[in-house]
Amino acid sequence: MDKQAYYFLVGLLVGMVTLVACRPEVTPETATPILTLPTPIMTPASTNPRTQSGGTLPPAPTFEPKENGEESVSEMAETPQTETAESTPRYRVAFVTADDILNVRSGPGVSNPVVGTLPPDGKGIEITGSGVVVISSTWVPIRAGTLTGWVNSRFLTEDITAEAFCEDAAVMALLAELETAVANRDNTRLAQLIHPERGLRIRTAWWNPEILVRGDERNTLFTATTIYDWGVEDGSGFPIVGTFAEKIQPLLEKDLLNATETGCNEILHGSTAGLVQLPDGYQQVNFLTRMRPPAPDAIEFDWGSWVIGIERWQGVYYLSYLIHFAYEI
């Protein structure tokens, strides 16, 4: 072999060795990928592959109010869900006169100190927990704005708009039950319409005193022998004293059962020289009116109306008050 051929072969071998020595190592990360379906890997809930490799997770998202009231999907996942206004009843003060206030106390019962007050027309009140019975009255924890404390639940009522009340079929159903109870003098049926603790307030006229019937009293109104002082008659001033059956039942049978007109949150009445209004503190409770107008051949003053207060408590409608109206001198 001549020198020229020898040197050519040596150079060729050296070049091949150099190429092999400099070739990069093939690893799974640098090799040409082969398309395969990924195999799912079950990762325990307590671990995260991003932390096992020495990395760190980014900070958890924090809630920041947006000026337009919107939140991102991730922020909404971090935000606790709260009940809507429709599922959380709001209450208002009731049966507190314009010259009075409702005390809010640090605990249930009048023995606890007053921490604030609510006005007679106070609204937007939330009951925040279970009630506690103190001397036959249920006290409930409330929140009204920044004020928190306890009040006697008998001076609260669920805040229902007039429109919602007047359109609720359950209201008319209760009225029908009341008329049936009166027509049959059915103690049991009437008692079922009255909340045992909140009771039924009865007045022979808006200006006469209130008689509150509750507890066991409501179970035997048509047959009970309990004597009540219902106030005085208009004009004569004669006292109205007697049982429910003697003084109230005849007015119910005459004017409620013979009524032909119905009003909602409106006091229907005939000719009268007296004022026609609700007693102070009653305005916060929705009501119906059932009116017996004068007969065609009767004088215009021969009419009678019953105003029937109806409130909802813990999702159930109850009779709240009955007020009789008639011609006054």
TAVENSUL-V112331 format. One record per backbone hydrogen bond with DSSP energy under -0.5 kcal/mol. CO is the residue of the C=O (numbers start at 1). NH is the residue of the N-H. If there is no record, write none. Layout:
co = <CO:CO>
nh = <NH:NH>
This chain:
co = <2:3:4:5:6:7:8:9:10:11:12:13:14:15:16:17:18:19:20:25:27:27:34:38:41:44:48:48:49:50:51:66:72:73:74:75:75:76:78:84:84:87:90:91:92:97:101:102:103:104:104:105:109:113:116:118:119:122:125:126:126:132:134:137:137:138:139:140:141:141:142:143:144:147:149:150:151:151:152:153:155:157:158:161:162:163:165:167:168:168:169:170:171:172:173:174:175:176:177:178:179:180:181:181:182:185:186:187:188:189:190:191:193:195:196:200:200:201:202:203:205:210:211:211:212:213:214:215:216:217:218:220:220:228:228:230:231:233:234:238:239:240:240:242:243:244:244:248:249:250:251:251:252:252:256:261:263:263:266:275:279:281:282:286:287:288:289:290:291:291:291:292:295:299:300:301:301:303:304:305:306:306:307:307:308:309:309:311:312:313:316:318:319:320:321:322:323:325:328>
nh = <6:7:8:9:10:11:12:13:14:15:16:17:18:19:20:21:22:23:23:27:30:31:36:40:43:47:51:52:53:55:54:69:76:77:78:78:79:79:80:87:88:89:159:125:157:100:103:118:105:115:116:150:112:106:104:102:122:93:91:128:143:139:137:134:139:153:132:151:128:129:149:126:147:144:142:105:140:153:155:156:94:92:160:165:166:167:168:169:171:172:173:174:175:176:177:178:179:180:181:182:183:184:185:186:185:187:190:191:192:193:193:194:319:199:215:202:213:322:211:324:208:212:202:213:214:200:217:218:219:220:221:223:224:230:242:204:240:237:236:233:241:230:231:228:247:248:249:252:253:254:255:256:256:257:259:291:265:289:268:277:282:95:285:310:265:308:263:306:260:261:293:304:298:302:271:303:327:327:292:325:290:308:309:323:288:320:321:318:158:316:313:311:195:201:309:203:307:305:273>
